[in-house]
Amino acid sequence: MPKTILITGSSDGIGLEAAKLLASKGHNVLLHGRSSAKLDAATKTYSELSACRSYIADLSDLGAVKQMAADIKKDQNALDVLINNAGVFHTPNPRTASGQDIRFVVNTLAPYVLTQSLLPIMNESGRILNLSSAAQASIREDAIMGKTELSPGSAYAQSKLAITMWSRYLAEDLGAGPIFIAINPGSFLGTKMVKEGYGMEGKDIGIGADILVRAALDPEFNDRSGQYFDNDSGHFALPHEDAMDDEKTRTVMSWIKALI
Ligand SMILES: NC(=O)c1ccc[n+]([C@@H]2O[C@H](COP(=O)([O-])OP(=O)(O)OC[C@H]3O[C@@H](n4cnc5c(N)ncnc54)[C@H](OP(=O)(O)O)[C@@H]3O)[C@@H](O)[C@H]2O)c1
């Protein structure tokens, strides 16, 4: 049975590769990017994507995220899988118009807002896959609130722990479903994020795309809501210790809710 699957950040990298794999299996893949030129090029270049619907939104603008969710709800009666894949690490402009670090907005807040907005069209067997990372670091209030300068690595690692935390939080809060899984797709996969950020070629992008396809479709993920899959080891694993700490998670959730 074909599933309707939204992949954010499917104009490039792991998201584009996963979109191609899922569309070639006959699923109704909804593409997302911030550049209509890049998405048009993708749908023209890859025949398996030619029938895919595309949505444009700059995820550093939470108003644009809400508008995209409204457009999707107008077009689609149901969504089976949401893959919150879009992410940013190095960027020449790390501050949003509202003064926040863009890593927190794009990597943590935008997927939270998108998920909350799309939950009404997802049922209990739906899946929300949140792209985490092996890089996770304790979140500081002044950092998430945009009150301090951060190195790209520090902002990125804090933003990735934050998405891992809200993934487990919503899994427990919603209880019956949908299923939430935080996923490290594999470290140093050869996307533009890794090439630009580390100046290296990196490993096969397919490693990350394959785990997203498995997590979107395979029954092995059914009973794993709230957990963290580490594709460096190829297993479910414990995330950063803060993500397993209920009090720290409640505190971070209060910051996230204040910011949105
Ligand atoms: N590659 C790795 O080794 C690795 C390891 C751990 C985790 N991850 C995570 O995997 C996910 C995919 O990363 P990737 O390596 O495939 O990177 P990538 O090739 O740079 O792709 C990132 C995607 O996110 C989109 N994006 C970035 N900023 C955006 C914004 N403000 N609004 C809308 N879309 C935006 C990009 O759009 P454009 O095409 O317009 O830039 C692109 O489609 C990320 O969440 C990343 O943190 C990657």
The ligand as an SDF file (V2000), in Angstrom:
LIG
                    3D

 48 52  0  0  0  0  0  0  0  0999 V2000
   25.7630   14.1970    6.3090 N   0  0  0  0  0  0  0  0  0  0  0  0
   26.0000   13.6930    7.5040 C   0  0  0  0  0  0  0  0  0  0  0  0
   27.0430   13.0440    7.7530 O   0  0  0  0  0  0  0  0  0  0  0  0
   25.0150   13.8730    8.6260 C   0  0  0  0  0  0  0  0  0  0  0  0
   25.3440   13.3220    9.8820 C   0  0  0  0  0  0  0  0  0  0  0  0
   24.4420   13.4560   10.9280 C   0  0  0  0  0  0  0  0  0  0  0  0
   23.2320   14.1120   10.7100 C   0  0  0  0  0  0  0  0  0  0  0  0
   22.9460   14.6330    9.4860 N   0  0  0  0  0  0  0  0  0  0  0  0
   21.6640   15.3220    9.3070 C   0  0  0  0  0  0  0  0  0  0  0  0
   21.0300   14.8300    8.1450 O   0  0  0  0  0  0  0  0  0  0  0  0
   20.1570   15.8390    7.6260 C   0  0  0  0  0  0  0  0  0  0  0  0
   20.4050   16.0110    6.1390 C   0  0  0  0  0  0  0  0  0  0  0  0
   21.6860   16.6060    5.9990 O   0  0  0  0  0  0  0  0  0  0  0  0
   22.6060   16.4380    4.7070 P   0  0  0  0  0  0  0  0  0  0  0  0
   23.8930   15.9330    5.1890 O   0  0  0  0  0  0  0  0  0  0  0  0
   21.8750   15.7050    3.6370 O   0  0  0  0  0  0  0  0  0  0  0  0
   22.8280   17.9830    4.3200 O   0  0  0  0  0  0  0  0  0  0  0  0
   22.5880   18.8090    2.9880 P   0  0  0  0  0  0  0  0  0  0  0  0
   23.0400   18.0480    1.7980 O   0  0  0  0  0  0  0  0  0  0  0  0
   23.1770   20.1440    3.2590 O   0  0  0  0  0  0  0  0  0  0  0  0
   21.0000   18.9060    2.9060 O   0  0  0  0  0  0  0  0  0  0  0  0
   20.2800   19.6730    3.8110 C   0  0  0  0  0  0  0  0  0  0  0  0
   18.8950   19.9170    3.2860 C   0  0  0  0  0  0  0  0  0  0  0  0
   18.2420   20.8340    4.1940 O   0  0  0  0  0  0  0  0  0  0  0  0
   17.8060   21.9770    3.4530 C   0  0  0  0  0  0  0  0  0  0  0  0
   17.8340   23.1970    4.2310 N   0  0  0  0  0  0  0  0  0  0  0  0
   18.8900   23.7460    4.8810 C   0  0  0  0  0  0  0  0  0  0  0  0
   18.5260   24.9230    5.4310 N   0  0  0  0  0  0  0  0  0  0  0  0
   17.2110   25.1190    5.1200 C   0  0  0  0  0  0  0  0  0  0  0  0
   16.2740   26.1480    5.3890 C   0  0  0  0  0  0  0  0  0  0  0  0
   16.6090   27.2530    6.0690 N   0  0  0  0  0  0  0  0  0  0  0  0
   15.0250   26.0150    4.9220 N   0  0  0  0  0  0  0  0  0  0  0  0
   14.6720   24.9300    4.1980 C   0  0  0  0  0  0  0  0  0  0  0  0
   15.5160   23.9240    3.8990 N   0  0  0  0  0  0  0  0  0  0  0  0
   16.7710   24.0270    4.3530 C   0  0  0  0  0  0  0  0  0  0  0  0
   18.7940   22.0730    2.2860 C   0  0  0  0  0  0  0  0  0  0  0  0
   18.2750   22.9090    1.2860 O   0  0  0  0  0  0  0  0  0  0  0  0
   19.2560   23.5210    0.1350 P   0  0  0  0  0  0  0  0  0  0  0  0
   19.3700   22.4120   -0.8650 O   0  0  0  0  0  0  0  0  0  0  0  0
   18.5350   24.7120   -0.3690 O   0  0  0  0  0  0  0  0  0  0  0  0
   20.5510   23.8490    0.8140 O   0  0  0  0  0  0  0  0  0  0  0  0
   18.9060   20.5990    1.9120 C   0  0  0  0  0  0  0  0  0  0  0  0
   17.7870   20.1910    1.1770 O   0  0  0  0  0  0  0  0  0  0  0  0
   20.4240   17.0960    8.4550 C   0  0  0  0  0  0  0  0  0  0  0  0
   19.4410   17.2370    9.4500 O   0  0  0  0  0  0  0  0  0  0  0  0
   21.7740   16.8100    9.0740 C   0  0  0  0  0  0  0  0  0  0  0  0
   21.9710   17.5400   10.2700 O   0  0  0  0  0  0  0  0  0  0  0  0
   23.8070   14.5490    8.4360 C   0  0  0  0  0  0  0  0  0  0  0  0
  1  2  1  0
  2  3  2  0
  2  4  1  0
  4  5  1  0
  4 48  2  0
  5  6  2  0
  6  7  1  0
  7  8  2  0
  8  9  1  0
  8 48  1  0
  9 10  1  0
  9 46  1  0
 10 11  1  0
 11 12  1  0
 11 44  1  0
 12 13  1  0
 13 14  1  0
 14 15  2  0
 14 16  1  0
 14 17  1  0
 17 18  1  0
 18 19  2  0
 18 20  1  0
 18 21  1  0
 21 22  1  0
 22 23  1  0
 23 24  1  0
 23 42  1  0
 24 25  1  0
 25 26  1  0
 25 36  1  0
 26 27  1  0
 26 35  1  0
 27 28  2  0
 28 29  1  0
 29 30  1  0
 29 35  2  0
 30 31  1  0
 30 32  2  0
 32 33  1  0
 33 34  2  0
 34 35  1  0
 36 37  1  0
 36 42  1  0
 37 38  1  0
 38 39  2  0
 38 40  1  0
 38 41  1  0
 42 43  1  0
 44 45  1  0
 44 46  1  0
 46 47  1  0
M  CHG  2   8   1  16  -1
M  END
$$$$
